[in-house]
Amino acid sequence: LHGLKYILLEKCYTKKTFYVTEKKIQEIMLFIGTSDTKNIIPLFLEIFKDDYFKIFNINVVLSEVSLNHKKIKHLISKLSNVNLYTNLPNLNDLIQKSDFIIGAGGTNTWERIYYNKPSLVIKTADNQEIVIKALKEKNAAFIQKELPTQNNLKDLQKNLKDLIENKKVIHKIAKNSITLVDGFGRSRVAFKLLGLTSKLILKTAYQQN
């Protein structure tokens, strides 16, 4: 089984909201996997020192098992508008309240797409190439062509600013993702595994049942 209709999401992803207005960006989320093995978060924290980003509320997610956790926690402590979240059960609530998300091309991509959140996607592993390709084809995310480094940091900062300011393009990207992931992938996979072909009919359950 493969394809967008079989995307597996946790059951908490059930109350879908649509990002269909040219909303002003206020909340930015940064999540580059639980451990950030490529050390990308410190580079973005360097970018966020710029006065331009001080108007945003920025939420960074990182597991305590990350080798860079202490370093990143220390860097964030110097930025009054940046918050660090660790060991969350899931990202559902944080994704929903975000207006723009910076993330890797892993499984969290589809959680962002489910809620139609415009995002900047960074390939951090070769096995993410198929996800990046799908996003390009659907024009459902902005793709960072190069892995962030100190050498391209200024260009990345400028591109990120330009991106955030381009509300029409952000709106279009979010709109393109509306129909891609509907959240029923788990049910479809279960039906296939059980050999069910008919539609599932829901009935009200009473106490005597």
Number of C-alpha atoms within 10 A of each C-alpha: 10 7 9 15 17 18 21 18 19 12 10 11 18 14 11 13 12 14 20 15 13 14 12 11 16 14 17 21 22 23 20 25 19 15 18 20 13 14 15 19 22 17 15 17 19 14 18 19 15 10 8 10 16 14 11 14 16 23 19 21 22 23 17 15 12 15 13 18 17 12 11 18 17 11 15 19 12 11 14 11 16 21 15 16 15 13 12 13 6 11 17 17 11 16 23 20 14 21 19 24 22 22 22 25 25 21 14 17 21 23 22 25 24 26 26 30 31 27 26 19 22 22 21 21 11 8 11 16 14 12 17 22 12 14 23 13 10 12 16 25 27 19 18 18 9 11 13 21 14 9 8 11 16 13 11 20 17 11 13 16 13 11 16 15 13 12 16 14 15 25 18 18 23 26 20 19 24 20 12 17 22 19 25 16 18 15 13 18 17 12 15 11 10 9 9 11 9 7 7 9 5 6 6 5 7 6 4 4 5
